[in-house]
Amino acid sequence: MRPIDADALRKKISDVYENKNIYQMIDEMPTVDAVPVVRCKDCKHGQPMVYTHAERPCIMCSHLGSGFFARVFNPKWFCADGEKAESK
């Protein structure tokens, strides 16, 4: 499944077709319950590092703790506290 912009699809179809059944089908489709997320690799709280035991890239989250209490995550993960880092 992939969320789409149904309004944009409806506009594109209306430019090509005059089929009211297609419009009705689009309007009747359920709305996806989705929210934008910030991946750990793109988060301002994430600090890139290498997990020495497996030698793979990880992200240390400074928002969830530091030092001994630091949390390490896969770069593709995300959480409710993610904030997009500013571009460099």
Summary of the structure (lengths in Angstrom):
residues: 88
radius of gyration: 20.7
end to end distance: 33.2
largest distance: 63.5
contacts: 179
relative contact order: 0.18
helix: 30%
strand: 22%
